[in-house]
């Protein structure tokens, strides 16, 4: 390849944008995005939604998302303008409640759990023993979280009040299939690593303003071409070793689309086991319900959960400074409820919210967004995606589903995109 390789980045989600940003100034970039805007599964919703802003899902970031924050800083986004940073707090309105203390890790969590409300002293010490056991566990083979919980003889109460909401929120995967190794990695690199890593980061802007638009501005500053509403057909290989992408010649390509969109893009000569592994991935849905009330609901905490109910977490959007009586509700694994109508989702979430705020009136605005394949399931039997042949052809995959340590998160997407860019530049050498 030349000193400045011609690179096609296919997919303008967080992985594709991060790959392109990492290539800025070191490659000639053309980014292809099939949609009308960049952002992928974490993007702003266009049009008048009736809310201060609405994304295609209520995402909660954490302080451990170091590479997300690094990309934003490189693109001129100031954290304090983009996010409300809150110390770790676990507030189930119908159960366990604790908050991290202003101490170094792991004391911030230890004393936070010891001061917890909603459970007895024996359950507090049991929860700390379970955390310690998982932290020190050396896994020779991955097992489901549910199997480990049984080995630890975790009570039903602690499972419902802590472990299940944690796994559902962090991994969007059922306990019976969720990878214990990946849960351990999330906790080791986040909550247990340092106090700041466990902080919550609540977006104060829509994800277009927060991520996609600043990254695209940086790409254009470096001469990148961004082609929206462009659906790329199958990649072709030339006799000279170049790649034909949408009829244009490139030295390399980054495929940063959802895994189920990758097989149709692969060159005809691609080994069939690549598509087979991608097609073997399973997915789960996430539903977000946005509600606006004439009077603010006054949730007891900015992030308030329920151990028993349809909605797992409510986010007080007034805490973000909107002052419009807005609340968003998050339902992980929402496919477990089957196909519900928009009215039924709103009815169920309203019922759950009234358990916390009994005198709540009817909402004056509501919006339901379901991402049917929001994340690839983080299971113990996830197939390894073979990439050696692709790399030899100067084709690089990027996406949260590829991360070797983490479940499908925004941080995993960013890290994957940057890793794809690093491999491309290394091979271009």
C-alpha positions as CSV (number, residue, x, y, z in Angstrom):
1,X,0.0,0.0,0.0
2,X,1.0,3.6,-0.4
3,X,2.0,5.9,2.5
4,X,-1.6,7.2,2.6
5,X,-3.8,4.2,1.8
6,X,-7.2,4.7,0.3
7,X,-9.6,3.2,2.9
8,X,-13.3,2.5,2.6
9,X,-15.1,2.5,6.0
10,X,-18.5,0.9,5.6
11,X,-20.8,1.8,8.4
12,X,-21.1,5.0,10.3
13,X,-21.9,3.7,13.7
14,X,-19.6,4.2,16.7
15,X,-17.2,1.5,15.5
16,X,-17.0,2.9,12.0
17,X,-16.7,6.5,13.2
18,X,-13.9,5.5,15.7
19,X,-12.0,3.6,13.0
20,X,-12.2,6.5,10.6
21,X,-11.2,9.0,13.3
22,X,-8.2,6.9,14.2
23,X,-7.2,6.9,10.5
24,X,-7.4,10.7,10.2
25,X,-4.3,12.2,8.6
26,X,-2.9,8.7,7.9
27,X,-5.2,7.5,5.2
28,X,-7.6,8.8,2.5
29,X,-11.0,7.9,4.0
30,X,-14.3,7.4,2.4
31,X,-17.1,6.6,4.8
32,X,-20.2,4.9,3.5
33,X,-23.4,5.0,5.6
34,X,-26.7,3.4,4.5
35,X,-28.8,5.7,6.7
36,X,-29.6,9.3,6.6
37,X,-27.3,10.1,9.5
38,X,-24.3,8.5,11.3
39,X,-24.5,7.0,14.8
40,X,-25.7,3.4,14.2
41,X,-27.6,1.9,17.1
42,X,-26.7,5.0,19.3
43,X,-28.0,7.9,17.3
44,X,-30.3,10.8,17.6
45,X,-33.9,10.5,16.4
46,X,-34.8,13.0,13.8
47,X,-37.9,15.1,13.6
48,X,-40.0,16.6,16.4
49,X,-40.4,14.0,19.2
50,X,-41.9,16.3,21.8
51,X,-39.0,15.7,24.1
52,X,-35.9,17.8,24.9
53,X,-34.1,15.2,22.9
54,X,-34.5,11.5,22.1
55,X,-32.1,8.9,20.9
56,X,-32.9,5.4,19.6
57,X,-32.4,4.2,23.2
58,X,-31.5,5.5,26.6
59,X,-27.8,4.8,26.9
60,X,-26.0,5.1,30.2
61,X,-22.2,5.4,30.0
62,X,-19.7,4.8,32.8
63,X,-16.4,6.3,33.7
64,X,-14.6,3.2,32.6
65,X,-15.5,4.1,29.0
66,X,-12.0,5.6,28.6
67,X,-11.7,5.3,24.9
68,X,-15.1,6.8,24.3
69,X,-14.0,9.8,26.3
70,X,-10.7,9.9,24.5
71,X,-12.3,10.0,21.1
72,X,-14.7,12.8,22.3
73,X,-11.8,14.8,23.7
74,X,-9.9,14.5,20.4
75,X,-13.0,15.8,18.7
76,X,-13.3,18.8,21.0
77,X,-16.2,17.6,23.1
78,X,-15.9,18.7,26.8
79,X,-17.1,16.0,29.2
80,X,-18.8,18.4,31.5
81,X,-20.9,19.8,28.7
82,X,-21.8,16.4,27.3
83,X,-22.5,14.4,30.5
84,X,-23.8,14.6,34.0
85,X,-21.3,12.5,36.0
86,X,-22.8,10.8,39.1
87,X,-21.0,8.6,41.6
88,X,-22.1,5.0,41.5
89,X,-25.5,4.6,43.1
90,X,-27.7,1.5,43.2
91,X,-31.3,2.6,44.0
92,X,-34.0,0.0,43.6
93,X,-37.3,1.6,44.8
94,X,-38.5,-1.8,45.9
95,X,-35.3,-3.1,47.5
96,X,-31.5,-2.7,47.6
97,X,-30.1,0.8,47.8
98,X,-26.5,1.9,48.2
99,X,-24.1,4.5,47.0
100,X,-20.3,4.5,46.5
101,X,-18.4,6.5,49.1
102,X,-15.8,9.1,48.3
103,X,-12.9,6.7,49.0
104,X,-10.4,4.9,46.7
105,X,-11.3,1.6,45.1
106,X,-12.4,-0.9,46.4
107,X,-13.2,0.9,49.7
108,X,-15.7,3.1,47.9
109,X,-17.8,0.0,47.1
110,X,-17.1,-1.9,50.4
111,X,-18.4,0.9,52.6
112,X,-21.2,1.7,50.2
113,X,-22.6,-1.9,50.4
114,X,-22.1,-2.0,54.2
115,X,-24.2,1.2,54.4
116,X,-26.9,-0.3,52.1
117,X,-30.6,-0.1,52.8
118,X,-33.3,-2.6,51.9
119,X,-31.3,-5.7,52.9
120,X,-30.1,-7.1,56.2
121,X,-26.6,-7.3,57.6
122,X,-26.2,-10.9,56.6
123,X,-27.2,-10.1,53.0
124,X,-24.7,-7.2,52.9
125,X,-21.8,-9.4,54.0
126,X,-23.0,-12.2,51.6
127,X,-23.0,-9.8,48.7
128,X,-19.5,-8.6,49.5
129,X,-18.3,-12.2,49.7
130,X,-19.8,-12.9,46.3
131,X,-18.1,-9.9,44.8
132,X,-14.8,-10.9,46.3
133,X,-15.2,-14.5,45.1
134,X,-15.8,-13.3,41.6
135,X,-13.0,-10.8,41.7
136,X,-10.5,-13.5,42.7
137,X,-11.9,-16.3,40.5
138,X,-9.5,-17.8,37.9
139,X,-11.6,-19.2,35.2
140,X,-10.1,-22.0,33.0
141,X,-13.4,-22.3,31.1
142,X,-16.2,-19.8,30.8
143,X,-19.5,-20.7,32.5
144,X,-22.9,-19.0,32.6
145,X,-23.5,-16.5,35.3
146,X,-26.5,-18.5,36.6
147,X,-24.2,-21.6,37.1
148,X,-21.8,-19.5,39.2
149,X,-24.7,-18.0,41.3
150,X,-25.8,-21.5,42.1
151,X,-22.3,-22.5,43.1
152,X,-22.2,-19.5,45.4
153,X,-25.6,-20.4,46.8
154,X,-26.8,-16.8,46.1
155,X,-30.2,-16.2,47.6
156,X,-33.1,-15.5,45.4
157,X,-33.4,-12.0,47.0
158,X,-29.8,-11.0,46.1
159,X,-30.1,-12.5,42.7
160,X,-33.3,-10.4,42.0
161,X,-32.0,-7.3,43.8
162,X,-28.5,-7.2,42.4
163,X,-27.1,-9.8,40.1
164,X,-29.9,-10.0,37.6
165,X,-30.3,-6.2,37.1
166,X,-26.6,-5.9,36.8
167,X,-26.2,-8.6,34.2
168,X,-29.3,-7.5,32.2
169,X,-28.1,-3.8,32.3
170,X,-24.5,-4.5,31.5
171,X,-24.8,-7.5,29.1
172,X,-28.5,-7.6,27.9
173,X,-28.3,-11.4,28.2
174,X,-30.2,-13.8,30.4
175,X,-28.4,-15.2,33.4
176,X,-28.6,-18.8,32.1
177,X,-26.5,-17.8,29.0
178,X,-24.5,-14.8,30.1
179,X,-20.7,-15.2,30.1
180,X,-19.3,-15.0,33.6
181,X,-15.9,-14.2,32.1
182,X,-17.2,-11.1,30.4
183,X,-19.0,-10.0,33.5
184,X,-15.8,-10.4,35.5
185,X,-13.9,-8.3,33.0
186,X,-16.5,-5.5,33.1
187,X,-16.3,-5.4,36.9
188,X,-12.5,-5.7,37.0
189,X,-12.0,-2.9,34.5
190,X,-14.8,-0.7,35.9
191,X,-16.3,-0.8,39.4
192,X,-13.3,-2.6,41.0
193,X,-10.6,-0.7,39.1
194,X,-11.0,2.9,40.5
195,X,-13.7,5.0,41.9
196,X,-14.0,7.3,38.9
197,X,-14.4,4.2,36.6
198,X,-17.6,3.3,38.4
199,X,-19.3,6.7,37.9
200,X,-22.4,7.0,35.7
201,X,-22.3,9.4,32.8
202,X,-25.7,10.5,31.7
203,X,-25.8,12.2,28.3
204,X,-27.1,15.8,28.4
205,X,-27.2,16.0,24.6
206,X,-28.6,13.8,21.9
207,X,-26.0,11.4,20.5
208,X,-25.9,13.3,17.2
209,X,-24.5,16.4,18.9
210,X,-22.5,14.4,21.4
211,X,-20.7,11.9,19.2
212,X,-21.6,11.5,15.5
213,X,-21.5,15.2,14.5
214,X,-18.2,16.1,16.3
215,X,-16.5,13.0,14.8
216,X,-17.8,13.7,11.3
217,X,-16.5,17.3,11.6
218,X,-13.1,16.0,12.5
219,X,-13.2,13.6,9.6
220,X,-14.1,16.3,7.1
221,X,-11.4,18.6,8.5
222,X,-8.9,15.9,7.4
223,X,-10.5,15.5,4.0
224,X,-12.6,12.5,4.5
225,X,-15.6,11.9,2.3
226,X,-18.8,11.0,4.0
227,X,-21.5,9.4,1.8
228,X,-24.9,9.1,3.5
229,X,-27.8,7.0,2.2
230,X,-25.3,4.9,0.3
231,X,-25.9,1.1,0.6
232,X,-22.7,-0.7,-0.5
233,X,-23.0,-3.9,-2.6
234,X,-20.7,-6.9,-2.4
235,X,-17.0,-6.1,-2.3
236,X,-15.0,-7.2,-5.3
237,X,-11.3,-8.0,-5.5
238,X,-9.2,-6.9,-8.4
239,X,-6.3,-8.9,-9.9
240,X,-3.9,-6.2,-8.5
241,X,-5.0,-6.8,-5.0
242,X,-7.1,-3.7,-4.6
243,X,-10.8,-3.7,-3.5
244,X,-13.7,-2.4,-5.4
245,X,-16.2,-0.8,-3.0
246,X,-19.3,0.6,-4.6
247,X,-17.4,0.7,-7.9
248,X,-14.4,2.6,-6.5
249,X,-10.9,1.4,-5.9
250,X,-9.5,1.2,-2.4
251,X,-6.5,-0.3,-0.8
252,X,-8.3,-1.5,2.3
253,X,-11.8,-1.6,3.8
254,X,-13.2,-1.6,7.3
255,X,-16.5,-3.4,7.6
256,X,-18.2,-1.7,10.6
257,X,-21.8,-2.8,10.0
258,X,-24.0,-5.0,12.1
259,X,-22.7,-8.7,12.0
260,X,-25.8,-9.8,10.1
261,X,-25.0,-7.3,7.3
262,X,-21.4,-8.5,6.9
263,X,-21.9,-11.7,4.9
264,X,-23.5,-10.0,1.8
265,X,-20.5,-7.6,1.7
266,X,-17.8,-10.3,1.7
267,X,-16.0,-11.0,-1.5
268,X,-17.1,-14.1,-3.4
269,X,-13.9,-15.9,-2.5
270,X,-14.4,-15.5,1.3
271,X,-14.3,-18.8,3.2
272,X,-17.8,-19.9,4.2
273,X,-16.9,-20.3,7.9
274,X,-16.8,-16.5,8.3
275,X,-20.4,-16.1,7.3
276,X,-21.3,-19.2,9.3
277,X,-19.8,-17.8,12.5
278,X,-21.5,-14.4,12.0
279,X,-24.9,-16.0,11.3
280,X,-24.6,-18.1,14.5
281,X,-24.7,-15.0,16.7
282,X,-27.9,-14.4,18.8
283,X,-29.4,-11.0,19.6
284,X,-31.6,-9.4,22.2
285,X,-33.9,-6.4,22.1
286,X,-33.9,-3.3,24.2
287,X,-37.0,-1.1,24.6
288,X,-36.9,2.6,25.7
289,X,-40.1,4.4,26.7
290,X,-39.9,8.2,26.9
291,X,-42.6,9.9,29.0
292,X,-43.4,13.5,29.7
293,X,-45.6,14.8,32.5
294,X,-47.2,18.1,33.3
295,X,-45.6,17.9,36.7
296,X,-42.2,16.3,37.3
297,X,-42.5,12.8,38.8
298,X,-39.8,13.5,41.4
299,X,-38.0,10.2,41.3
300,X,-36.0,9.3,44.5
301,X,-32.7,9.1,42.6
302,X,-31.6,10.2,39.1
303,X,-31.4,6.5,38.1
304,X,-34.2,4.6,40.0
305,X,-34.8,0.9,39.4
306,X,-37.3,-1.8,40.2
307,X,-36.5,-5.4,41.0
308,X,-40.0,-6.5,40.1
309,X,-41.7,-5.0,37.1
310,X,-41.4,-4.5,33.3
311,X,-39.2,-1.5,33.4
312,X,-35.8,-2.1,35.1
313,X,-34.5,1.5,35.3
314,X,-36.0,4.9,35.1
315,X,-33.9,8.0,34.3
316,X,-35.0,11.3,35.7
317,X,-34.3,13.5,32.7
318,X,-35.0,16.7,34.7
319,X,-31.8,15.8,36.6
320,X,-30.0,16.6,33.3
321,X,-31.3,20.2,33.5
322,X,-34.3,19.9,31.0
323,X,-37.0,20.9,33.5
324,X,-39.7,19.4,31.4
325,X,-41.1,16.6,33.5
326,X,-39.4,13.9,31.4
327,X,-38.6,10.3,32.4
328,X,-37.1,7.5,30.3
329,X,-37.6,3.9,31.1
330,X,-35.2,1.1,30.0
331,X,-36.3,-2.5,29.4
332,X,-33.4,-4.8,28.7
333,X,-34.1,-8.2,27.1
334,X,-37.4,-6.8,26.1
335,X,-37.9,-9.6,23.5
336,X,-38.8,-11.8,26.5
337,X,-42.2,-10.0,26.6
338,X,-43.1,-10.9,23.1
339,X,-44.6,-8.4,20.6
340,X,-46.4,-5.7,22.6
341,X,-48.2,-2.7,21.1
342,X,-46.9,0.8,21.8
343,X,-49.9,1.4,24.0
344,X,-49.2,-1.7,26.1
345,X,-45.5,-0.7,26.6
346,X,-46.7,2.7,27.8
347,X,-49.4,1.2,30.0
348,X,-46.9,-1.2,31.7
349,X,-44.2,1.5,32.2
350,X,-46.8,3.9,33.6
351,X,-48.0,1.2,36.0
352,X,-44.4,0.6,37.2
353,X,-43.7,4.3,37.6
354,X,-46.8,4.8,39.7
355,X,-45.4,2.2,42.1
356,X,-42.6,4.7,42.8
357,X,-44.7,7.9,42.4
358,X,-48.3,6.9,43.4
359,X,-49.9,10.3,42.6
360,X,-48.5,10.5,39.1
361,X,-50.9,11.9,36.5
362,X,-51.2,10.7,32.9
363,X,-48.3,11.6,30.6
364,X,-48.8,14.3,28.1
365,X,-46.4,12.8,25.6
366,X,-45.0,9.3,25.1
367,X,-42.6,7.6,22.7
368,X,-41.6,3.9,22.5
369,X,-38.4,2.8,20.7
370,X,-37.5,-0.9,20.4
371,X,-34.2,-2.0,18.9
372,X,-35.1,-5.6,18.0
373,X,-31.4,-6.6,17.6
374,X,-29.9,-4.0,20.0
375,X,-27.0,-6.1,21.0
376,X,-25.4,-9.4,20.2
377,X,-26.0,-11.7,23.2
378,X,-22.9,-12.1,25.4
379,X,-23.1,-15.8,25.8
380,X,-20.6,-18.5,26.8
381,X,-21.0,-20.2,23.5
382,X,-20.5,-17.2,21.2
383,X,-18.6,-18.3,18.1
384,X,-15.1,-17.0,17.4
385,X,-15.2,-14.9,14.2
386,X,-12.3,-16.0,11.9
387,X,-10.6,-12.9,10.5
388,X,-7.2,-14.1,9.2
389,X,-8.3,-14.5,5.6
390,X,-10.0,-11.1,5.7
391,X,-6.9,-9.4,7.1
392,X,-4.8,-11.0,4.4
393,X,-7.1,-9.3,1.8
394,X,-6.9,-6.0,3.7
395,X,-10.4,-6.2,5.0
396,X,-11.0,-5.5,8.7
397,X,-14.1,-6.1,10.8
398,X,-15.1,-3.7,13.5
399,X,-18.0,-3.8,15.9
400,X,-18.9,-4.3,19.5
401,X,-19.7,-8.0,18.9
402,X,-16.0,-8.6,18.2
403,X,-14.6,-7.5,21.5
404,X,-12.6,-10.3,23.2
405,X,-13.3,-9.1,26.7
406,X,-16.5,-7.1,26.9
407,X,-20.1,-7.5,26.0
408,X,-21.6,-5.3,23.3
409,X,-21.3,-1.8,24.6
410,X,-20.4,1.6,23.2
411,X,-16.9,1.3,24.7
412,X,-16.5,-2.1,23.0
413,X,-17.6,-0.6,19.7
414,X,-15.1,2.3,20.0
415,X,-12.2,0.0,21.0
416,X,-13.0,-2.4,18.1
417,X,-13.0,0.4,15.6
418,X,-9.7,1.7,16.8
419,X,-8.2,-1.8,16.9
420,X,-9.3,-2.3,13.2
421,X,-7.6,1.0,12.3
422,X,-4.4,0.0,14.1
423,X,-4.2,-3.3,12.3
424,X,-4.8,-1.7,9.0
425,X,-2.0,0.9,9.5
426,X,0.3,-1.8,10.8
427,X,-0.3,-3.9,7.6
428,X,0.1,-0.8,5.4
429,X,3.4,-0.3,7.1
